[in-house]
Amino acid sequence: MSAYKSDFLRVLAERGFIHQVSDAEGLDAKAAAGALTAYVGFDATAPSLHIGNLLTIMMLRWLQKSGHHPIALMGGGTSKIGDPSGKDTSRTLLTGAQIEANIASIRTVFSRFLDFDAGAIMADNAEWLDRLHYIPFLRDVGRHFTINKMLTFDSVKLRLEREQPLTFLEFNYMILQAYDFVELYKRHGCILQMGGSDQWGNIVNGIDLGRRLLNVQLFALTTPLLTTSSGSKMGKTETGAVWLNADAMSPYEYWQFWRNCEDGDVGRLLKLFTELPLDEIARLGGLKGQELNEAKKVLATEATTLLHGRAAAEQAAETARRTFEEGRQIKGGGLRVNDVAVTDEKMVLTPRDLTPEGVIKLSLGRKRHVLLKPV
């Protein structure tokens, strides 16, 4: 559908969030008629979410800003198994205490994007999954899933094609995720699950289970895979994943990640990860040459503001300006190029300083790093 009637789907479409919708017309009618409830599920397998989760977090934010009710579902139960989607090997099993600590650490990120005082909910599927009785669950829910169909899903096919083991524990993950959707419908009237494009099959399972168990219509909406204009997966840096918690990645490092995006990605990233008006985004995305660097700074500051607050974002921008526009700190070996201390104050960077990855790594102290790319 190109012309959505609801504010929610129109905003998502205009900003590039939509990859697939199970019933676009039906969902649009529901969203236009009144407030609906939707959820996104998140792993609790690490103390912080990463930038790959930010796309769906932004969708929950736009959902609430459009007058609807978002649910951030933490996988306190399913994280005891681990989602096999896109994985060649099984995840390391975590203890209940580790998962609870991870959820507590992650909770602070959601409070930046969602207003829990205005109806947003942070739920945990351990609340119902930990209480399931195995035999009744198999009789009531498991009978609606055929092995034939389960073998066709990418999360299973990937392992089998590569001759990697898929445990029976992981094989059950898709059933539990489908059950989450049904449970959230019963508890909160939730009719929409959103997620990344790799979750399409799992979400459709939930839609089918809702129809079979409760005779209700549920909906699915997925986002496109987040890649750079050069085709690589977004969210990886030389130092690892781009984490959302400040204790895992400082606001300054986070700001620098956005500042160093590829030229061809500026407009798209402004649409997805800031709330600037579309006409302003069009203007910024249309800048060329050195002026485009100003657009990148706007992207970095606005994206960092959403996660860490305006003060932290502006401090990161000012630190970058002092460091890289007012001169570098060389005395005492404080500045390093590709991890080698700089001793010559007149040193000039040349193409010979590029790493095999085509970047130059500048480090100021132990915590501030930036990757320079030739324009």
C-alpha positions as CSV (number, residue, x, y, z in Angstrom):
1,M,0.0,0.0,0.0
2,S,1.3,3.5,-0.8
3,A,-1.4,5.7,0.8
4,Y,-2.0,4.8,4.4
5,K,-4.8,6.4,6.3
6,S,-3.4,6.0,9.8
7,D,-0.7,8.3,11.1
8,F,1.3,5.4,12.4
9,L,1.7,3.4,9.1
10,R,2.1,6.6,7.1
11,V,5.0,7.8,9.3
12,L,6.7,4.3,9.1
13,A,6.3,4.2,5.3
14,E,7.6,7.7,4.7
15,R,10.6,7.1,6.9
16,G,11.5,3.7,5.4
17,F,10.7,1.4,8.3
18,I,8.4,-1.0,6.4
19,H,9.6,-4.2,4.7
20,Q,6.6,-6.5,5.0
21,V,3.0,-6.3,6.4
22,S,0.8,-9.3,6.7
23,D,-2.4,-7.4,5.9
24,A,-1.6,-3.8,5.2
25,E,-5.2,-2.7,4.5
26,G,-6.6,-4.4,7.6
27,L,-3.9,-3.1,9.9
28,D,-4.2,0.4,8.5
29,A,-7.9,0.4,9.2
30,K,-7.4,-0.8,12.8
31,A,-4.8,1.9,13.4
32,A,-7.0,4.6,11.9
33,A,-10.0,3.5,13.9
34,G,-8.5,3.9,17.3
35,A,-5.6,3.0,19.6
36,L,-4.1,-0.4,19.1
37,T,-1.4,-2.3,21.0
38,A,1.8,-3.7,19.4
39,Y,4.9,-5.3,20.7
40,V,8.5,-6.1,19.8
41,G,10.5,-8.9,21.5
42,F,14.0,-8.4,22.6
43,D,16.7,-10.9,23.7
44,A,18.1,-10.7,27.2
45,T,21.3,-12.5,26.3
46,A,23.6,-9.5,27.0
47,P,23.6,-6.5,29.5
48,S,22.9,-4.1,26.6
49,L,21.0,-4.0,23.4
50,H,22.8,-2.9,20.3
51,I,22.2,-0.7,17.3
52,G,20.5,-3.6,15.4
53,N,17.7,-3.3,18.0
54,L,17.3,0.4,17.5
55,L,15.2,0.2,14.4
56,T,12.4,-1.6,16.2
57,I,12.8,0.5,19.3
58,M,12.2,3.6,17.0
59,M,9.1,1.9,15.6
60,L,7.7,1.5,19.2
61,R,8.5,5.1,19.8
62,W,6.6,6.3,16.7
63,L,3.7,3.9,17.6
64,Q,3.3,5.7,20.9
65,K,3.7,9.2,19.4
66,S,0.9,8.2,17.0
67,G,-1.5,7.6,19.9
68,H,-1.1,3.8,20.3
69,H,0.2,1.5,23.0
70,P,3.7,-0.1,22.7
71,I,5.0,-3.2,24.6
72,A,8.7,-3.9,24.9
73,L,8.7,-7.7,25.6
74,M,11.9,-8.9,27.2
75,G,12.7,-12.6,26.6
76,G,13.4,-13.6,30.2
77,G,11.9,-17.0,29.3
78,T,13.0,-17.5,25.7
79,S,16.5,-16.2,26.5
80,K,17.0,-19.4,28.5
81,I,16.9,-21.1,25.0
82,G,18.3,-18.5,22.6
83,D,16.8,-17.5,19.2
84,P,18.4,-19.7,16.5
85,S,17.5,-17.3,13.8
86,G,20.6,-16.3,11.8
87,K,22.9,-18.4,14.0
88,D,25.2,-21.1,12.9
89,T,25.7,-22.5,16.4
90,S,23.8,-22.7,19.7
91,R,24.1,-19.7,22.1
92,T,25.7,-20.2,25.5
93,L,23.0,-21.0,28.0
94,L,22.6,-18.3,30.7
95,T,21.4,-18.7,34.2
96,G,18.2,-17.1,35.5
97,A,20.3,-14.6,37.6
98,Q,22.3,-13.6,34.5
99,I,19.2,-13.0,32.5
100,E,17.5,-11.0,35.3
101,A,20.7,-8.8,35.6
102,N,20.7,-8.2,31.8
103,I,17.0,-7.2,31.8
104,A,17.7,-4.7,34.6
105,S,20.6,-3.2,32.7
106,I,18.6,-3.0,29.5
107,R,15.5,-1.3,31.1
108,T,17.2,2.1,31.2
109,V,17.4,2.3,27.4
110,F,13.6,1.8,26.9
111,S,12.9,4.6,29.3
112,R,14.7,7.0,26.9
113,F,12.4,6.1,24.0
114,L,9.1,5.2,25.6
115,D,6.9,6.9,28.1
116,F,5.9,4.3,30.6
117,D,3.8,6.8,32.5
118,A,1.6,7.3,29.4
119,G,0.8,3.6,28.8
120,A,3.9,1.9,27.4
121,I,4.6,-1.5,28.9
122,M,7.8,-3.5,29.5
123,A,6.8,-7.1,29.9
124,D,8.8,-10.3,30.4
125,N,7.7,-13.6,28.9
126,A,9.3,-15.5,31.8
127,E,6.1,-14.5,33.6
128,W,4.1,-17.0,31.7
129,L,6.7,-19.3,30.0
130,D,8.2,-20.3,33.3
131,R,4.8,-21.5,34.5
132,L,3.9,-23.7,31.6
133,H,3.2,-27.3,32.3
134,Y,4.9,-29.3,29.6
135,I,2.3,-31.9,28.7
136,P,-0.7,-29.6,28.7
137,F,1.3,-27.1,26.6
138,L,2.2,-29.8,24.0
139,R,-1.5,-30.9,23.8
140,D,-2.9,-27.4,23.6
141,V,-0.3,-25.5,21.6
142,G,2.2,-27.9,20.2
143,R,-0.4,-29.8,18.2
144,H,-0.9,-26.8,15.9
145,F,2.7,-26.9,14.6
146,T,3.8,-29.5,12.1
147,I,7.4,-30.7,11.7
148,N,7.0,-30.3,8.0
149,K,6.3,-26.6,8.2
150,M,8.9,-26.0,10.9
151,L,11.6,-27.5,8.7
152,T,10.9,-24.9,6.1
153,F,11.9,-21.9,8.3
154,D,15.2,-20.2,7.6
155,S,16.3,-20.6,11.3
156,V,16.1,-24.3,10.9
157,K,17.2,-24.7,7.2
158,L,20.4,-22.6,7.8
159,R,21.6,-25.1,10.4
160,L,20.6,-28.2,8.5
161,E,22.1,-26.9,5.2
162,R,25.4,-26.1,6.9
163,E,25.3,-29.4,8.8
164,Q,25.4,-27.6,12.1
165,P,23.5,-29.1,15.0
166,L,20.1,-27.6,16.0
167,T,19.1,-28.7,19.5
168,F,15.6,-29.8,20.4
169,L,15.6,-26.9,22.9
170,E,16.2,-24.4,20.1
171,F,13.7,-26.1,17.8
172,N,11.0,-25.2,20.4
173,Y,11.9,-21.5,20.2
174,M,9.5,-20.6,17.4
175,I,6.6,-22.3,19.3
176,L,7.3,-20.3,22.4
177,Q,7.5,-17.0,20.4
178,A,4.2,-17.7,18.8
179,Y,2.7,-18.4,22.2
180,D,4.0,-15.0,23.4
181,F,1.9,-13.3,20.7
182,V,-1.2,-15.2,21.9
183,E,-0.5,-14.5,25.5
184,L,0.0,-10.7,24.9
185,Y,-3.3,-10.6,23.0
186,K,-5.1,-12.2,26.0
187,R,-3.4,-10.0,28.6
188,H,-3.2,-6.7,26.7
189,G,-5.3,-6.9,23.6
190,C,-2.1,-6.8,21.5
191,I,-2.8,-7.4,17.8
192,L,0.5,-6.5,16.1
193,Q,4.0,-7.9,16.4
194,M,6.9,-6.0,14.8
195,G,10.4,-7.2,14.2
196,G,13.3,-7.5,11.9
197,S,12.9,-9.1,8.5
198,D,14.5,-12.3,9.8
199,Q,11.6,-12.7,12.2
200,W,8.8,-12.8,9.6
201,G,8.3,-16.6,9.8
202,N,8.2,-16.6,13.6
203,I,5.7,-13.7,13.7
204,V,3.5,-15.4,11.1
205,N,3.5,-18.5,13.3
206,G,2.0,-16.4,16.1
207,I,-0.7,-15.0,13.7
208,D,-1.6,-18.6,12.8
209,L,-1.7,-19.8,16.4
210,G,-3.9,-16.8,17.3
211,R,-6.4,-17.8,14.6
212,R,-6.3,-21.5,15.6
213,L,-6.6,-21.0,19.4
214,L,-8.7,-17.9,19.8
215,N,-10.1,-17.2,16.3
216,V,-8.7,-13.7,16.3
217,Q,-6.9,-11.8,13.6
218,L,-3.4,-10.7,14.4
219,F,-0.9,-8.8,12.3
220,A,2.8,-8.7,11.4
221,L,5.1,-5.9,10.4
222,T,8.8,-6.2,9.7
223,T,11.6,-3.8,9.0
224,P,14.2,-4.1,6.2
225,L,17.7,-5.4,6.9
226,L,19.9,-2.5,8.0
227,T,22.8,-2.3,5.7
228,T,25.2,0.5,4.6
229,S,25.0,1.9,1.0
230,S,28.1,-0.2,0.2
231,G,26.3,-3.3,1.2
232,S,27.8,-4.2,4.6
233,K,25.8,-4.9,7.7
234,M,25.4,-1.8,9.8
235,G,26.3,-1.8,13.4
236,K,29.8,-3.2,13.5
237,T,32.9,-1.2,14.1
238,E,36.6,-2.0,14.4
239,T,36.1,-2.3,18.2
240,G,33.0,-4.4,18.0
241,A,29.2,-3.9,18.3
242,V,27.6,-0.5,18.7
243,W,26.0,-0.9,22.2
244,L,23.2,1.3,23.5
245,N,24.1,1.3,27.2
246,A,26.4,4.1,28.2
247,D,28.6,1.8,30.3
248,A,29.2,-0.4,27.2
249,M,29.7,2.5,24.7
250,S,30.2,6.1,25.8
251,P,28.0,8.9,24.4
252,Y,31.1,10.3,22.6
253,E,31.8,6.9,20.9
254,Y,28.2,6.6,20.0
255,W,28.2,10.1,18.5
256,Q,31.3,9.3,16.5
257,F,29.7,6.1,15.1
258,W,26.9,8.2,13.5
259,R,29.4,11.0,12.4
260,N,31.4,8.4,10.4
261,C,28.5,7.0,8.4
262,E,28.9,6.6,4.7
263,D,27.9,9.6,2.6
264,G,25.2,7.7,0.8
265,D,23.4,6.7,4.1
266,V,22.9,10.2,5.6
267,G,19.4,10.8,4.4
268,R,18.2,7.3,5.2
269,L,19.7,7.3,8.7
270,L,18.2,10.7,9.5
271,K,14.8,9.3,8.6
272,L,15.2,6.2,10.7
273,F,17.1,7.4,13.7
274,T,16.0,11.0,14.3
275,E,12.7,12.9,14.5
276,L,13.7,15.8,12.3
277,P,10.9,16.8,9.8
278,L,11.2,15.2,6.4
279,D,11.7,18.4,4.6
280,E,14.7,19.3,6.8
281,I,16.0,15.7,6.2
282,A,15.7,16.2,2.5
283,R,17.7,19.4,2.7
284,L,20.5,17.8,4.8
285,G,20.6,14.6,2.7
286,G,21.0,16.7,-0.4
287,L,24.2,18.5,0.7
288,K,27.4,17.7,-1.1
289,G,31.1,17.6,-0.4
290,Q,32.3,19.2,2.8
291,E,28.8,20.5,3.6
292,L,27.6,16.9,3.9
293,N,29.9,16.6,7.0
294,E,27.6,19.2,8.7
295,A,24.6,16.9,8.0
296,K,26.5,14.0,9.5
297,K,27.1,16.1,12.7
298,V,23.4,16.8,12.8
299,L,22.6,13.1,12.5
300,A,25.1,12.2,15.2
301,T,23.8,14.9,17.6
302,E,20.1,14.1,17.1
303,A,20.6,10.3,17.3
304,T,22.7,10.6,20.4
305,T,20.1,13.0,22.0
306,L,17.4,10.4,21.7
307,L,19.5,7.8,23.5
308,H,21.7,9.8,26.0
309,G,19.9,13.2,26.2
310,R,20.6,16.6,24.7
311,A,23.4,17.6,27.1
312,A,25.4,14.4,26.5
313,A,25.0,14.8,22.7
314,E,26.1,18.4,22.7
315,Q,29.1,17.6,24.9
316,A,30.1,14.8,22.6
317,A,29.8,17.2,19.6
318,E,31.9,19.8,21.4
319,T,34.6,17.3,22.4
320,A,34.8,16.2,18.7
321,R,35.1,19.8,17.6
322,R,37.9,20.7,20.1
323,T,39.7,17.4,19.3
324,F,39.6,17.4,15.6
325,E,39.0,21.1,14.6
326,E,41.1,23.0,17.1
327,G,44.2,20.8,17.0
328,R,45.2,17.4,18.3
329,Q,46.7,16.5,21.7
330,I,50.1,15.1,21.0
331,K,52.2,15.8,24.1
332,G,52.5,12.8,26.3
333,G,51.5,10.3,23.6
334,G,47.9,11.1,24.0
335,L,47.1,10.8,20.3
336,R,47.6,7.6,18.4
337,V,47.2,6.8,14.7
338,N,46.3,3.2,14.1
339,D,47.3,2.5,17.7
340,V,50.8,4.0,17.2
341,A,51.6,7.1,19.4
342,V,52.1,10.4,17.4
343,T,55.2,12.3,18.4
344,D,55.5,14.7,15.4
345,E,53.2,17.7,15.9
346,K,53.5,18.4,12.1
347,M,52.5,14.9,11.1
348,V,50.2,14.9,8.0
349,L,47.9,12.0,7.4
350,T,48.3,10.4,3.9
351,P,46.8,7.5,2.0
352,R,49.7,5.4,3.3
353,D,48.1,5.6,6.7
354,L,45.0,3.8,5.6
355,T,44.4,0.3,7.1
356,P,43.5,-2.6,4.8
357,E,39.9,-1.8,5.7
358,G,40.3,1.7,4.1
359,V,40.1,3.7,7.3
360,I,42.5,5.6,9.7
361,K,41.9,5.0,13.4
362,L,42.6,8.0,15.6
363,S,42.6,7.5,19.4
364,L,42.7,10.2,22.0
365,G,43.4,8.6,25.4
366,R,42.0,5.2,26.1
367,K,38.3,5.8,25.6
368,R,38.0,8.1,22.6
369,H,38.3,6.7,19.1
370,V,37.2,7.7,15.7
371,L,37.6,6.1,12.2
372,L,38.4,8.5,9.4
373,K,37.3,7.6,5.9
374,P,38.5,9.4,2.7
375,V,35.8,11.4,1.0
